[in-house]
Amino acid sequence: MSPGRVTVAVLLGVVLALVLGAAVPVERFGERLVAGEEAEAGSPGFYSAPSPTAPVRAGHVVKIEPVVAPPAGAKAWRVIYASTDQNGRPALVSGTVIAPTGKAPPGGRTVVAWGHPTSGIAARCAPSVGIDPFFFIEGLRSLLRAGYVVAATDYSGMGIAGPPSFLLGDVEGANVLDIVRAARSVTAAHSGDRVVLWGHSQGGQAVLFAAQMARSYAPELRVAGVAVAAPATDLADLLSADIGDVSGVTIASYAFTSYAAAYATQLPHDALATILTPAAIRALPEMSAECLFGQNQALHAIGKPLVGSFLLHDPGSDPTWGPLLAANSPSSAPLPVPLFVAQGGKDTLVRPAITARYVAAQEAAGATVQSHVFPSATHGTVATDAVPLLLRWMANLP
């Protein structure tokens, strides 16, 4: 590794640790750069895994490799596993499984299925790709110390090429549940059938959908509870609230690109032109090729001129796009398992009032809800701030 690359990587680690509230110590990030370089060099071959020659069941592991330099006291694997796309067809998805090295309890370890926040939609933006696939799994080390297996999907279309998944609830939910199935087939992980779902932002939406669909989609799994930090709930309201800055333009670019591909057969040929300005349509391919972490400067250069001139009108009230956003917003029907919600009081991306409405709807419907607002937490820090309370909540789940 060149000295210049080491410097850039260390600086990136420092910046991200500050932004995300030091989710992991910066020195641990730098400590594994050299070992991580070897993993990064091997990634392209791993992610070009061939399609299986015969049909495989959802959750089946098609390819697996150990991850170089796992967290202390743990072992980890990259996996490519079978899941389903927007239309229920088979799709291959990548992700990471991390397990403690200690003795597993009788019946196996509880699996925490992690839904990651937005990192992009291009294949190279997948969290499992690169020098440290563990860096953005919030609470990872605490979860491992508590004896949990952590199964972290990349979501479809990231890591290994595949159909889109961004803010597509059923796809993300299937991806989350199927990596639990994949983890159970990794013998050395000693995973049981008990599951806790945990997600942040986009990942909050993903695990809420997983909780909604688990009993029908993966009835062999015992989902004990679902926990979310700053979850994406009412997508139309969130999009409208955020579109006035470059972060909102970036998220909207990812979302409209993903939806246009996923619903191509249902949408009119000019569907994007009914909701986006010509300048926004021209920018979509370039915006969608960039990752949220690592290409932030490029995203700002493309997105800033579009602030205030991205949407033609409110997508929530649009007859074409409104129903799609509603269909991919978590249901207000009561969740069948206990719900833990963490929200930052200073979050300007997922607004506290929108999360509060979802919590109120769940409580009114009769769900078992434990909700916490962290007054000083931002969108980037709330998941890490919530981990101590999350662990106590998890320990008391039936």
Secondary structure, DSSP 8 states (H G I E B T S, - for coil): --HHHHHHHHHHHHHHHHHTT-SS-HHHHHHTHHHHHHHHHHHHHHHT----SS---TT-EEEEEE-SS--TTEEEEEEEEEEE-TTS-EEEEEEEEEEESS---TT-EEEEEEE-----SSGGG-TTSSS-TTTT-TTHHHHHHTT-EEEEE--TTSSS--S--TT-HHHHHHHHHHHHHHHHT-GGG-EEEEEEEEEETHHHHHHHHHHHHHHHH-TTSEEEEEEEES----HHHHHHHHTTSHHHHHHHHHHHHHHHHHTTTTS-TTTGGGTB-HHHHHHHHHHHTS-TTT-HHHHHHHHGGGTTSSBSS-GGG-TTHHHHHHHTS--SS--SS-EEEEEETT-SSS-HHHHHHHHHHHHHHT--EEEEEETT--TTTHHHHHHHHHHHHHHT--
